[in-house]
Amino acid sequence: MNERNQCTGVLTASGPITALPAKLVGWTARVTADATIQVFQGSVEGTDADVVSELDIPATEKSGGVMGLNVASPNGFYLKIAGSARVSLYFRKTVTGG
């Protein structure tokens, strides 16, 4: 059994990332205006208690992110972007076989 990382590609709008069980490793973002990025545990926008990662990124910094999260969720994750940002999320997936 091996583990490998998977990337969502670039996301520019809020919405569910996946409803399947997953392990979030981290995320990165490029911003063109002040932005707040939140990642919720579960496939719908939850409450503050469901937030697994949150970061305010000023436009002057241009980019930001969080790595080393290793947060597992049986119900997937939801991304909320407040402002203007391009976000990529990284997941760890267990791969069986060859």
RATACOR-V230371 format. One record per pair of residues at least 6 apart in sequence whose C-alpha atoms are under 6 Angstrom apart, sorted by the first residue. I is the first residue (numbers start at 0). J is the second residue. If there is no record, write none. Layout:
BEGIN
i:j
I:J
I:J
END
This chain:
BEGIN
i:j
0:94
0:95
1:93
1:94
2:92
2:93
2:94
3:91
3:92
4:90
4:91
5:89
5:90
6:88
6:89
7:87
7:88
8:87
9:85
9:86
9:87
10:85
10:86
11:85
13:78
13:79
13:80
14:77
14:78
15:42
15:77
16:76
16:77
17:75
17:76
18:42
18:74
18:75
19:74
19:75
20:72
20:73
20:74
20:75
21:71
21:72
21:75
22:70
22:71
22:90
22:91
23:69
23:70
23:90
24:67
24:68
24:69
24:89
24:90
25:65
25:66
25:67
25:68
25:89
26:64
26:65
26:87
26:88
26:89
27:63
27:64
27:86
27:87
28:62
28:63
28:64
28:85
28:86
29:61
29:62
29:84
29:85
30:58
30:61
30:62
30:83
30:84
31:58
31:83
32:58
32:83
33:56
33:57
33:58
33:82
34:55
34:56
34:81
34:82
34:83
35:54
35:55
35:81
36:53
36:54
36:79
36:80
37:52
37:53
37:79
38:50
38:51
38:52
38:77
38:78
39:49
39:50
39:51
39:76
39:77
40:49
40:76
41:74
41:75
41:76
42:75
42:76
42:77
43:77
44:77
END
